[in-house]
Amino acid sequence: MPDERAVELRIHGVSGGPADELLDVEPAMRVSGDDLAAFYHYRFERDTRTLPGVPREVFAWGNLTSGRSSRALWLLLLPFMLANVAYWMRPRRLLGEPTVAHRIADAGYDVLVRLLALSLTVLMVLAAAGIGMDLLAWQCTAYGASCAELRPWLGFLSAPGAVLAEPGRALAVGALLPMAVITVLWRLSRRTDATYEATSAPTGVRAPNAPLSHPEFWRNSPAMGRLRSVHVALAVSVVAAQLLVPALRNDVGTSLAIAGWTLAALLAAAALLAALGALLPGRTRLEPFASTACRILRDVSLVLLAATLLYAVWHRPDWTAEGALPGYSVVLNSLFALQCALVGLLLLTAVVLYRGANAHVGTAMRGLAGPAVAALGVLLGGVFSAALVYQAAGWLGGCYYPGAEATGCLLFRPPSAYAWLQLAFTFEAAIGLFAFAMLWVVARRRTRQQRAQTAARYRRHPDSPRTRRIASARALGTMTELLPACLVALLLPVVPLVGVVLYAVVTGTLTASPQEDAELSPATMTAGAADGVQEVITAMVTVGSWLGGAFLVALVWLGRSAYRSQPTRQAVGVLWDIGTFWPRGAHPLAPPCYAERAVPQLAARVAALTGKGTGVVLSGHSQGSVLAAATVWQLPARCRKEVALITHGSPLYRLYARYFPAYFGTAALSELRGRVAWWRNLWRLTDAVGGPVHTDDDTVGFAEPLPDPRHFDHQEGEALYPEILGHSWYTRDPAYRAAVRAAVRRLGETRACGGGGRVPPQAGLPGAVGPVTGAGDAADRGTNIQHEDQRHDQR
């Protein structure tokens, strides 16, 4: 353990590199040039420390999200992750006593998001059942010899006289696919418990306006285990129901029907209890009892599945498969209707929460970001399912385009709900292209606006290529504020989809899958559609099917590329670095939360260092600043005078305070500021992620950005222009070294004062390097702003 006066503990952001690179201690040090061609010399010991006597440490957590190649395939669980993120995006009153309506709305938000998460699990299982049980086991069996001839490897299910060619036995074989999906998700969720969730950490001081200071916030294993049992129980019940309904439908009027109705009643009870189990709060006083009850329910569901398998495989000489799997479309349509109702209710509860939460003015989308993200998760879950089932149907039968049945292919018929979702995917692609075009137009316009400001700042001509490049970087750095508009654009396909579906229901003249209903011919349905609307819809469904297939191929390609390429694997990990920060409070089968491992580790390390009298300069870049903030909230009170915080490229306010106001709002950030001896935030206009950090009182650190680039022209001995850094390498900026120096001095002064918290204004530190506020040559010289610390504390 080092005995120096302070330690600089760095926490990297998304997709962090090797430890020696993060520590900036590689044997060779670049002194000039860039990544393509540069000059190096051997690194001296003094170059490995920001300040003499202050060693560096780095907390490298990148492997928690992007270390293993298999984690790239977690892209398929994106809908689960979005539902889980939406759970934490609610507005909530942090100060003052909440009203009764606010409490009811908060509890309703919990319940609705968890039910949506449960519905997404059912949706994935139904997609697997649609392939294994409906297409392979039922419809292929219905085609008989034709299916065996076209797909010989399916002869054991469809060839006349085959042992498994009976519908019940074929369904039992087809049920292996959804059960395999459930098993994989179950095992992945259980395996990550020991890897991602730490067992102990220092106990922080809980504050009502800082929910992340709750000592148990990052210990989610009991609640997640209970939710996992509930999701598995309902998923197993759904598979059992898909086995039971066709057999029971055939057995009506026979003695076997009694056993079938008994199983149906038991499965309905198990499904209802599973849904009720998802409604329990995350932390309950009855946790041991609730967890045991949910595990028993899961085991009972497995027993009922085994009993249903026996019932389904019972020999029925006259039972034949025909058409689509009975009951499958009804369950699927009911699920989609339930999801729409849940999203609508979630919007209402979010409105009530926002109106009663006194949320800060920067809250994104007036508190509706959570329901929007949940709706996007539901839409993507439906599109993923439709793409899988439709592509499987096309591949099995060879019918990839309208009219292909004339060539001898077999027409496998997925439910019409999937066809409507393919239509939504076409709308999504069109709106996505339009949104991308609009973003390009906005970026161009903002670049033109920034050219004048950049030229005035550096006193250069606005039409010079260098000015245009800097202006473009500054313009792109402002595009993050358009994220709510992009989120709304991604949800716009729901509007035309709902309109078309309602028209089809009311008039009965449109269908997304004309061949599904044998009683209505395509000509009859088309005749009732004005101006060939039916043909347009059919064509759009076909396009959506191809787009969905291409999307799935792209995901597989990305997964294979991530397996072979570490940079690609790290790039895929960026998505999870942002989306899996939160515990799995809504969906237990989502990708695991790395912060449950990282925050306790960081808190334990900082507490150990400060316990030995060593101050800690906690330096967090990008997502690392969020981990740093969460760590500070978990530290014991004795650490306050020993910890200084430096955030750079931080999304604490720009993203987290705006989209997660109940956990990172301005009130919570003000409380965080009081837990450290000193806090400085560094940011740039060219940074699309980081920005200023605002609290209820003022702005943390500098209200003005660091200059980027710090110099406009070539420097002595250089043939290249200074690099525009954007979101990278804040640690190489002179302002960062000045911030570390000021932090170490402040820690020494707080010890001298014998107390924690902020030092009185008169104890400010002269000589800190601040951001450049001048223009032209002043920016090139990197002018120092003196006495910034005194002015900051006096504010």
Helices and strands as residue ranges (DSSP letters): E 6-11, H 19-23, E 28-33, E 38-42, G 45-48, E 56-59, H 63-66, G 69-77, H 78-87, H 100-129, I 130-139, H 140-143, H 145-150, G 152-154, H 155-158, H 167-174, H 176-196, G 211-213, H 221-251, H 256-277, H 287-313, H 328-357, G 364-367, H 369-397, G 404-407, H 416-458, H 465-476, G 479-482, H 483-491, H 494-507, H 522-527, G 530-532, H 533-564, H 566-579, H 595-611, E 615-621, H 623-633, G 637-642, E 643-648, I 652-657, H 658-659, H 661-664, H 666-673, E 678-682, G 730-732, H 734-753, G 761-763, H 777-781, H 788-794
